[in-house]
Amino acid sequence: MLSVQQHLTSTPSVLTAAVFGGLGLLWLYRRLTKRQAIASLRDKVVLITGASSGIGEACAHAFHKAGCRVIISARRLEELERVKKDVISRTVEGQSHEPQVIQMDVTDFASIPDKIQTALSYHGRIDILINNAGLSYRGSALETKIEVYQKLMLVNYFGCVAVTSAVLPSMIGNKGGSIIAVSSVQGKIGLPYRTAYSASKFAVQSYFDCLRAEVAEHNIHIGIISPSYVQTNLSMNAVCADNSQHGKLDSTTAKGMTPEYLADRIVLQTALGEADVVVGPFLHCIGGTINVLFPAWIRMVMRKRAKKGMTAED
């Protein structure tokens, strides 16, 4: 029989082993759950907007890797064909679904219903919609033309709504589906010199929050993913206050997460049916929560950031 001293000495070791063992089992369980969830996406039909580069292109690869039937869309047909060839070139055994291509401008509202009908004709349904088409902005609110605000809202918000509205009836008819909106942390907390972009992303957040409740009875999952900085050409193609192109890669963008990392997270969000996901550094992820709990402090931080002007970088 162990003495009291031996028993007390051995107890911490036993507790430590139990804790780490429990954590290990939890990690294994979560890993298996994620794998099973992603496996359930096999043969699902996925329509991705803004798929000619960046996040959309990465999503094409990620969903195809998961065994999905991928339909990619964007304005630039040549780039879509390039993405298609690249996806095919990386196809491994068991992935037999060749991507389909649709040239589509999300701001050409009149053409969208026909484009969606074309997408539906490929496989008879759309199980998953990834609303990724987007445009960024850099500029002072005082100097920004109203045409710039209109352009950002057309692409980032109204384009997203138009495509979603065209896809929804078929999802309701099929008694289920998943719609993901690629938003931004700037749709949760506004930054100075980003008024047009942030406003459009706040609109996206609100629209899909409302839509989620309305379509829940139809078994349609609505997900919003809000990344921090991502290594894409978004800042290069950003619109400035005078409607010109920003034309340079911001240092924060260059240091951001890879589009492949974000695309994998979008696949996982879709598979798990997650509603609202924020991806990025810890402070960026909790920025929206801090803004709710300590708004005065956030306002002070933003005033200081604004004083630094357009060159302010996080």
PyMOL commands that set and color helices and strands:
alter all, ss='L'
color gray80, all
select helices_A, chain A and resi 4-39+54-65+77-89+109-123+146-173+185-187+195-218+251-254+259-272+282-285+287-293+295-307+309-311
alter helices_A, ss='H'
color red, helices_A
select strands_A, chain A and resi 45-48+69-74+100-103+128-131+137-138+177-182+220-227+239-240+276-279
alter strands_A, ss='S'
color yellow, strands_A
deselect
rebuild
show_as cartoon
